[in-house]
Amino acid sequence: MSYLISLNPATGEPVGEVPTTPLEAIPAMVCAAHDAQIEWSHLSVEERGRCLLQAAGALEQEAQALGELLSQEMGKPLRKGIGEVRFCAASIPPRVKQALAALQPRLSADEDTESTLYYDPLGVCAVISPWNYPMSMPQWMLLPALLGGNAVLFKPSEETPLTGQAYADLLNRFLPRNVLQVVQGTEQQGRALVEADINMVAFTGSREAGKDIMARAASGLKRLMMELGGKDPLLVLDDADLDAAAEFACANSFENSGQACVSTERVYVDRQVSICFEQRVARLASAYRLGPWHDEQARLGPMIHQRQRQHVLDQIAAALAAGARRIYGDDDHPERYVKPTILADCTPDMAIMREETFGPVMCIQAYDGLDEALRLANGTQFGLGAVVFGEDEEQAWQVARHLDAGMIGVNKSCFGTVECPWVGARQSGYGYHGSVEGFHQFCQLRVISKGRDG
């Protein structure tokens, strides 16, 4: 039997290991999921919700231990790891409430016909999740799948298998046998899962992996819900509150060491205020201290692995060689880490302005006029999130309406209310989750009609 060995990103030392799921075991797991799904689907939404509400209580009670595991394995500061677990616990009750509303049959009638719309389970769903938020990211996909009456085969990232297993083990205390099973492994197991006899794939990860999943799922015309990569822009208008804009830019560029799908990776600033903005972000960046997960003073942890660290450093070096101006940071990056770095005078031809970075780097380009700002911001194949800062809120709102992204914030992050979906545009998303409409992505809509008397 082979094992996945999980490494602490700050030290390279093993945190633990889990058995790799043999490829030949996956078909039997799928069969077991189909069998378990029948009984699970016979439970009401309320009954399924009660199972998950019990899990929410256990998550809150065990947040300290689970947060320590998450932080050791992924590298983020302990308060962030515990915070992620507690966020998962707190977000289950509103999602259960949302499901109760979303999955009720809906009646429709005209002069001749009465119809009922039912939101039935699809069957078996594969959930394939990333490493950067190794508990909250899978939960966003697992909850609608399970509440919708589906069985799930869950493949956590091979970088964070322990957190994924611990999360699934906790949920399984309250779920019937085989409603939720874990597939551990690399892309080999992921591909086998996509090609198996399942009904849906829910995936969060890179655009390239999403394309591969789409191709492999095509022969079975499987339902897909995919959140893919991003290259989110921030537009700072000439009347923006520069202190607020700079604080947001640093927080959203450096959060999780830049390893976030809606990280701010491009900043476009009106030339009239660009120098003042640069001065502010450089000053704020000095407060971001690096350190391992247990360092209480650390705000940023290590990169997940050396490959990702080198990718970020290569992008920085290429940008500097092409004429970018470094206004914060240097080349003295500690082993396993990347220091917060701010580059100005960036241009669209630089890889760091076109390709996903996923590191603690802020890239600034000055613009002349809103037409140029919108052209630059929309000049990408990505379209997950975007943000606009401007004191004239009506103007900022109109700028936001011209941005080609799925989620756009005005003087705040791109996160919407709890009722809003998490949705990407262009090649950053295929389907969505996190709303009444998002629950329907995990369901088979069925319409039954009869004639009306008289």
C-alpha angles and dihedrals in degrees: 000000000000125000139210108229113207115213130204103241092214096055109012089234120136117264094185144299141246130198114261113240108246112239090231090058095060098080091054090048090052091051090050089050092053090051093047092046092063094063093038091054090053090064116089121249087252092055093047089047092054090057091055094043088059088053090052090059092050092049091054092047093049098038094116096055095039091047091053091052092046093049094046092050100041100029103234120136114278095246088056092049093050089044091055092053092048091048089055091050093048095046096056098075095053090046091052089050089049091051092053089058097038099050101047115115112260124217126219130177142174132175095290108023142048116202134185120203114210126193101212128179118269094216121241121013128194114215114197114183138184133240104240096079098015097180107029096045095056091042091058088061101032096055098058091041094052097038088050090061098256128135115232137216104198122201112187120198115280086233093062107027095140094058091046092050094047091050093049092045090055093049090047091061086073103031129080116259116286095004085112120027130172125229111196122196148073132293088300091067090042093055093046089051093051091049094046126100095280132129104221144017121209111189139175117188145076127348091239093054089046091056090050091051091049091053094047093046093049098084091060095037087230120185112256134201112177134172106195138180129312142205098191120197129213116204116203109196124208092258097045123133093252095198092055093042092050093048091051093045092055095042094049097041096048103033111123087004087295091299096130131109093229096041113141102252100163127040120192114192129185106253092233091066101025098105092049090048092049091052092052097049092046090054093047094047091064089071094064107100122192124224148129123285096270096050104109092201096051119106097178129044131201127288112270093250142343094266092060092044091052092047090056094045091049091053091050092049093048092049092050091048089052093054108276116148118227109219096171132024136028142222095271098099114166116240111280092010139086116210118229105273131191121196125189131189090042118165133206093249092064116100089227089064095045109035129056111268104185094194140099096279129126115200118197130194125176119225137197112221134348095272090062092044092054093044091053095044093049094042095103141080089233124086114167107122139350137179134207125198119197136133093222093074095189091056092044089051091052090050088051090053089059095052116102099223134111097234124029130181127203111210089340142055121299092253113120130201123295087264093058126092125240099239139165131201131216111002094343097080148021111189122339145236140202104074143063088276090046091060088058090061087070095048140076108236109220125187122201118184139183135181120264119242118242 
